[in-house]
Amino acid sequence: MSGTVAWWTDPHFELLSEVQRKQVLDAWSEASADCGIITGDISHGSSTLSWLRQLAAVFPRPIYFVLGNHDFYGTSIVRQRDAARKLCDEVANLTYLTSSDVISLSSDTALVGHDGWGDMREGDWEGTGVRPPDLDAIEDLIEVAGDRHGLCRRLRQLGDEAAEHFDKVLPEALEQHKRVIVATHVPPFREASWYDGENSTPAWLPFFCCRIVGEVLIEMAERYPDREVSVLCGHCHGTGEVGIRENLHVRTGGAEPCSPQVQGTVGFV
């Protein structure tokens, strides 16, 4: 079996006018891909789930997604992840990859994914003056926003959760498939943290890269040199591609504010 995946990242429905939202739904309904992948920042809080439900209604084929940091605004990470899982129980063509094992798109190609998080392991986390809105909008981070070391521990814990997930699912995926597509929100390498045509600065990298996931991906690529690992991510709103290893490549999707569009398609056989 062969087919195509429509990949979309950072649509930010909360920023769109009613006209723009209708245009997006119309474009999604007309997409000819066999399935869709969304790599996070769909909207804010509870509206994220509403938009996923609407997308699933106009695109009656499998939609695989992870959540981005904005999707947790106004709530907690645990509650939103629980709500996403419950939504997938209700809507047959939605799959939350963070709570899923290996998805076989074909005999040759598998899909795995996790939200990921900027884990403060890259860049100047001690000296950065950057204060992302997450610290005032996500309950888990509001609690530690005033304690830099407490915040670092929490963000690294979130990164570790993603790395543990990939450490669990990737061996099975790579044993059984020639190619694995990895969907995550936050770029797992500093080289893939694109913004405005360049890599993120040391001040932003603590929040724009999940290094611990990158370490797992490198380990897996080296353990399975005859397999291909293709990473799709977003978060930084900059477009770029980078080869980390001969068999490990990353595509970071850009997202223009108030102009969401499909980043591209990915073929599989």
Beta strands, then each sheet from edge to edge (+ up, - down):
strand 1: 3-8
strand 2: 35-39
strand 3: 63-66
strand 4: 94-96
strand 5: 103-104
strand 6: 109-114
strand 7: 179-184
strand 8: 194-195
strand 9: 198-199
strand 10: 228-233
strand 11: 240-245
strand 12: 248-252
strand 13: 264-268
sheet 1: 4+ 3+ 2+ 1+ 13-
sheet 2: 5+ 6- 7- 10- 12- 11+
sheet 3: 8+ 9-
end
